[in-house]
């Protein structure tokens, strides 16, 4: 997760997400959070899901040697 540069979170309950910030912190133990957008919506693709997270990572250039 140290390579993540952007996180987009979709949730059906923003207050529940804010109350459970500790779960997110576990994924970024060094305290370096990526840019993030959190959006509350009324439904997700999977009806029983409460949250969907999309991340983008930058892996850098491959070693050319």
Phi, psi and omega in degrees: 000350180292346179265356182290129179247343180212135181231129175238123183243129175247128182222154175270351182212094184297322180296323177295320179295316180296325180289342183245036180300335180300328178295316179296317181302328180296333179278342180232066187297338180277359179078005178267098182270144176283170170302143185215148171230129177244130185230129175268130180230170183268345175200159177242169180304314178267112188305329182275352181285147177255340184210149173225131183238133176242132178234150172240136181238148173251118183263357180078182179278144178288147178299124183272003181274000000 
